[in-house]
Amino acid sequence: MICEHCGKEIDDNAVVCPYCEKEVTGAAEALPEKEPFFTQKMKRQTILLGVVCVLAVVCCFVFHLK
């Protein structure tokens, strides 16, 4: 990117020009990366919860028949 004050080429992520030390308005703001909605840990927890629920239903059914 080009500094609008001094005309020198600067880094695209610069907030202040390193040459003229003036604030650059065209700087791209660094956005934090979004974390996926379902992380790997959440997927494992969901699967484990499902397995526990199925086992609980099976146990209730088995003990109800006795």
trRosetta pair geometry for C-beta under 8 A, 3 or more apart (Angstrom, degrees):
i j d omega theta_ij theta_ji phi_ij phi_ji
1 9 7.3 138 75 -153 33 64
1 10 5.9 -38 76 68 84 78
1 11 7.4 3 33 109 97 24
1 12 4.9 116 -16 -108 107 58
1 14 7.2 -149 61 37 120 103
1 24 7.4 105 116 176 132 144
1 26 6.0 -172 -169 105 138 119
1 27 7.4 175 74 -96 166 55
2 7 6.2 -11 -179 -155 108 44
2 8 7.2 168 -150 87 68 21
2 9 5.8 -45 -97 -96 65 57
2 10 7.4 114 -131 18 18 80
3 6 4.9 12 96 46 132 81
3 7 6.3 -57 71 -5 84 13
3 8 5.3 14 23 53 119 70
3 9 7.8 -147 -4 -85 81 9
3 10 5.3 69 -51 -7 96 125
3 17 4.2 52 -116 -106 138 134
3 19 6.7 -138 1 48 162 114
3 20 6.4 151 155 25 153 118
3 22 7.4 110 -171 63 119 101
3 24 6.0 -94 -123 -99 75 114
4 7 8.0 35 -142 -72 16 50
4 24 7.0 134 16 -136 91 76
4 25 7.1 -26 23 34 141 95
4 26 6.8 115 -29 -3 118 119
5 17 6.3 -134 48 2 117 156
5 20 5.1 -140 105 88 124 156
5 22 4.5 57 -12 59 169 147
5 24 7.9 -114 1 -92 105 72
6 17 6.2 151 23 158 116 157
6 19 5.4 -127 79 100 159 122
6 20 4.1 173 -37 -35 130 132
6 22 7.6 149 -20 25 97 118
8 17 7.1 113 61 -165 105 119
8 19 4.8 53 44 11 152 161
8 20 7.7 158 22 -16 117 99
10 14 4.6 -56 146 22 119 158
10 17 5.5 -117 -68 -127 157 73
10 18 6.4 156 -127 17 111 89
10 19 7.3 -128 -78 3 110 103
10 24 6.9 -143 77 -70 148 158
11 14 4.4 119 65 -39 88 99
12 27 7.6 133 160 -140 45 63
12 28 6.0 7 153 16 92 117
13 27 6.5 62 -172 -165 29 98
13 28 6.1 -60 -103 63 60 91
13 30 6.3 39 -148 -61 118 103
14 17 6.5 78 144 -91 139 40
14 18 7.0 -98 -135 -23 138 88
14 24 5.6 56 107 30 95 148
14 27 5.7 -120 84 -108 49 119
15 23 6.7 -29 156 -144 72 77
15 24 6.3 -171 -176 47 22 92
15 27 5.0 -149 -97 78 49 176
16 21 6.1 7 169 -154 113 49
16 22 7.0 176 -153 88 75 20
16 23 5.7 -46 -100 -99 73 50
16 24 6.5 178 -104 0 17 89
17 20 4.8 15 95 47 133 83
17 21 6.3 -93 76 -40 78 15
17 22 5.4 10 28 50 115 69
17 23 7.9 -131 -1 -69 81 4
17 24 5.6 114 -48 -54 82 108
18 21 7.4 21 -150 -75 19 62
24 27 4.8 96 97 -41 105 103
35 39 6.5 -20 167 -74 111 108
36 39 5.9 136 72 -83 96 55
38 42 5.0 -133 -156 87 67 124
38 43 5.5 80 161 -61 113 89
38 46 7.8 -35 -146 -6 119 144
39 42 4.8 97 51 6 74 102
39 43 7.2 -134 96 -6 40 86
40 43 5.7 -52 -152 32 34 114
40 44 6.6 33 152 -17 65 103
41 44 5.8 -55 -152 36 33 110
41 45 6.4 32 151 -18 66 107
42 45 5.6 -54 -146 38 33 112
42 46 6.2 36 155 -22 66 106
43 46 5.8 -54 -148 35 29 111
43 47 6.4 27 155 -16 64 106
44 47 5.8 -56 -148 38 31 109
44 48 6.2 31 154 -19 66 108
45 48 5.7 -55 -145 39 30 112
45 49 6.3 33 155 -20 64 106
46 49 5.8 -53 -147 36 29 111
46 50 6.4 32 153 -20 62 106
47 50 5.6 -54 -151 35 32 115
47 51 6.4 32 153 -19 65 105
48 51 5.7 -53 -148 35 32 111
48 52 6.4 32 154 -18 65 106
49 52 5.7 -54 -147 37 31 111
49 53 6.4 32 154 -20 64 106
50 53 5.8 -55 -148 36 30 111
50 54 6.4 28 155 -17 65 106
51 54 5.8 -54 -148 37 31 110
51 55 6.3 30 154 -17 65 107
52 55 5.7 -56 -147 39 31 111
52 56 6.3 34 153 -22 64 106
53 56 5.6 -53 -148 34 31 113
53 57 6.5 30 154 -17 64 104
54 57 5.8 -54 -150 36 32 110
54 58 6.3 31 153 -18 66 107
55 58 5.7 -54 -144 38 32 111
55 59 6.2 34 156 -20 66 106
56 59 5.8 -53 -145 37 29 111
56 60 6.4 30 155 -19 63 106
57 60 5.8 -54 -148 36 30 111
57 61 6.3 31 153 -19 64 108
58 61 5.7 -57 -150 38 30 113
58 62 6.2 29 154 -19 66 108
59 62 5.8 -55 -143 38 30 110
59 63 6.1 18 162 -8 66 111
60 63 6.2 -61 -141 45 25 102
60 64 6.0 31 157 -27 62 112
61 64 5.7 -56 -144 33 25 114
61 65 6.8 26 156 -21 60 104
62 65 6.1 -58 -158 29 29 110
62 66 7.2 26 150 -21 62 104
63 66 5.8 -50 -151 26 41 113
